């Protein structure tokens, strides 16, 4: 039951984000020039693009925070059970935390590029 709820909530979150990003890039085209079409479509939906970028970075930061918390919890529990293994646990934990943080930074860069590209 609990696993089904997790799967359904993950799918619902994905579906909502997918629909928001689809609306952000959709728009009426009034020009036949391809360069004008690209600018008009993005300029008209700038608010939706900003909302999608904000949600993307917010969800990435939230997920990264949860992942880092779980990694630290597991490492501290392992050290508490076996204090002699603290040196062997600390290195991989720091590497895992760095990888989780890099994913959040990638999400920040992508959302900034998206907002700056649309705003220009």
Secondary structure, DSSP 8 states (H G I E B T S, - for coil): -HHHHHHHHHHHHHHHHHHHHHHHH------SSHHHHHHHHHHHTHHHHHHHHHHHHHHHHHHHHHHHHHHHHHHHHHHHH-GGGHHHHHHHHHHHHHHHHHHHHHHHHHHHHHHHHHH-
